[in-house]
Amino acid sequence: MNMVRERVVEGVIEWRDQIRADPAARKAGSFLIGIGSTMGVVLGLLLISVNPSDLLDDSAADTTATLNGMVIEALESDKEGGEPIGNATLTLFDMDGSVHRGPILSDSSGRFSFNEVERDDMRLEVDMDGKISEYRLLVPGDSTQIVISMSQGNGSSDVIDLRGESHLDDSALLGTLIAFGTILAGLAGISASVSGYQGKAYRRTQVFAFFGLWSRGGVFIGPFMILLGMAIISSTRVQFQKKPDQVAEIAIDASQVG
């Protein structure tokens, strides 16, 4: 058993020495880094090919929207409240006080819907006998569904403003920056692949390959290939410290030992 173990250990050490001195191993690691990084560049190009202005124009082109929501009992405790309220009266007003749509009634499950409503600032009023009236300022289409809770009592509550500033411009800018960052990370990985293939600047090769990981080509496939390439490059580090003719001599010696 000990003899078999010694043979295995000797074989592993011999294989490691051959890998360290074999330029083909270094080139294979560089190739893996290059492939993974190229996948990242392709991903970045796909991301940037979507014109953010098209998304903004499409959003602005929608002048009407459907306003969906639900009316429920206000939560009194962990065990009380939250039940749907049917037959609540809902009226949609323009900001000048004129009725825009309604009144309509919520169904037995508390749900309501205003179809094809213009996307302008509006005020929604919800009334029901024995309940405190609720008011909401909103823009139809900004939310997929609004939930209105009503409490027992008389009178009306304070107006709640649900209107929010649109962040579509910021989202489009962020997406563009991510796309450019992905491309730059991929190009850094490709640069690492070239320097690794040439056997130049070991630290620069590994640092640029690390940046290439952030290109995220193929989600995890590209980064995995880059990591594998970095591991192979690390095992052939001695080749970056030798001149090309010395590396060739080491490879010849290793093959003769084999």
N, C-alpha and C positions, 0 to 999 in steps of 0.2 A: 504494500500500500504506500509506504514511504517513497519507494522508488518511482511509482506512478506519479505521486505528487511532485516529486523533484523534476520528473520529465515535463510535467505540465507547466511548472514554474519556469523552467528553462525555456520552454517553447514560447511562453508569453513574453519573457524578457527578450528573446531573440526577435520575436515579431515586433515588439515595441521599438527595438533598436533599428530594425529595418524601416519602420514607418518614420522614425525620426530623421533618417538619412535619405529617404526616398523622395526626390523632387516631385514624383507623380502624386504622392499623398498631399503635398502642399498645394499642388495645382487642383487636386480634387476638392480640397476644402475651399479653395478660392472659387471654384466653379459653383459649389453649393451656395456660397455667400452671394455670388452674382445672380444666380437664378432666383433666390429668395428676395433679393433687393429689386430685381426687375419686376417681379410680381407686385411689389409695393408701388413702383412707379406707375405701372398699369392701373392699379387701384386709384392712385391720385389723379391720373388723367380721366378716369371714369367719373370721379367725384366732381372734377372741375368742368367736365363737359356739360353738366346741368347748369344752365344759365339762371342764376338767382333772380334776375329781373323778370324772367318768364313766370316764375312762381309768384312774384309780387303782382305782376300784371293779371294773372289768372285770378288771384285773390280779389284784386280790386274790381275785376269784371263782374263779380257776383254782387248784384245790387239788391237781391232779395235772399231771404233765408227762412228756415222754419224754426220757430221758437217752441221748444219742448220743455216740459217740466212736470213737477209733482208737488202736490200739497199734502203735508203731513201734520200730525199733532206734534207740538213742541215737546222735547224731551224733558220730563220732570225728574227722572232718576234713571238708574241703569235698567230698571224693569218697567218703567212707565213712559209712554210717549212713543212717537215714531209711527203710529198707525195712519194709514191713508185717510184723507178727508174727501169724501165725495160731495158733489153738488156745491162746491165753493164757486163763487162768482168771480170771474177774472175779466178785466177790461184793460185794453192796451190804449194808452193815450200818447198823442204827440206832445212834444215839450211845450207847445203853446196852450195845452189843456184840452184840445179837441180830441174826440174819440177816434182812434185809428182803426181798431178792430174790437169786436165783442159787443156786449158781454157774452162769454161762454161759460159753461159749467164743467168742473172737473168730473171725471167718470168715477165709478165705484172704487177703482184702485188709486184714486187721487191724481191721475194723470190728465194733462191737458196739452193742447197743441194749437199754435197759430201758424197756418201755412202761408208761404209766399209773402212774408212780411218784409217791407223795405228795411235795409240795413242803415237805420238812422237812430239817433238818440231817442229813446222812448221811456215812458213810465208805465209800469205794470201795477195795477191795483187789484188786490185780492180781498174779497169781503165774504163774510158768512155770519149769520145770526149767532150770537153768543161767543163770537171770537173777535180778537183784536185785529183790525184791518192791517194788512201788510202792503208796503210800497217798495218797488224796486226800480232803480234807474238802470237801463241796460241798452245794449245794441244787439238785436237779434242776430244769431249766428256766431257770436263771440264764444258762447259756451254750448256744448252739445245738449246739455240739460241743466235746468236750474231746479233747486229744491227749496220750497218755501214752507217754513214751519209756522203754525198759528197757535196762539195761546188762548186760554179761556179769558173772557173779559169783554169790556166795551171800549170804544174809542179806537185810536189808531196808533201805530208804532212810528218810530222815526224812519225816515226814508233811507234805504240802504243803496248805495251806489255800487253797482256791479261792473260799471264801465272801467276798462283798463286800457293803458297805453299799449298799442300794438308793438310787438317785438319782432315782427317779420324781417325788418331790415337788419337788426342785430343778428338774427338767426342765419340769414343769408350770408352776412359778412363772416360769421364764425365758421360756417360750412366751407366758404372759400379759403379761409386761412388754414383750416384743417387739411384741405386738399393740397395746398401748396406745401404745407409742412410734411405731408405724406410723400410728395414728390422729392423734396429735399432730402428726407431721410433715406429714400430709396437710392438717390444719386450718391449719397455718402457710402451706402453699402456697396454700390457698384465700384466706387473709387477704391474701397477696401479690397474688393475682389481683384482689381487690376494690380494693386501694389503687392497683394499676397501672391498672385501668380508670378510676379517678377521677383519675388523674394526680397522686397525692399521694405524697410521701416516697419518692424514687427508691431511696435506699440501703436503707431498710426493705423495700421491695418486693423488691429483689434478694436481700437476706439471708434473708428469709422464703421466697422461692422456692427458695433453695439448701437450706434445711431441708426443703422439700417434696420434694426429690430423694430423700430417704431413706425416703419412703413406699413406693417401689418398686411402684407400681401397674402391673399387667400385666407384671411383671418388668423389662423394659427399655422398653416402649412409653410408660408414664407418664413416667419420667425423661427420655426423649428429647423428649417433647412439652414438658416443663418447660424443658429446656435450650434448645429452639428458641424458646420464649416469652421466656426470659431474654435471648437474643440480639436478638430484635426489640425488647424493652423497652430494651436497651442502646443500640440505634440511634436510639431516640426519646427519649433522655435529656433533650434540650433542652426537651421538652414539660413535664417535671417542674419546670423552672425558670421557667416562665412562668405567668401567670394564664390562666384559661380563655379570656377574650376575646382575649388576645394570641396564644394558640395558634391560635385561629380565624383571626386576621389573617394569621399565618404560612402557614396552610394555603391561604388565598385567594391570597396572593402566589405561593405555589409553583404553584398551579393556573394562574394567569395566565401565569407563566413558561413552563409546559408548553404 
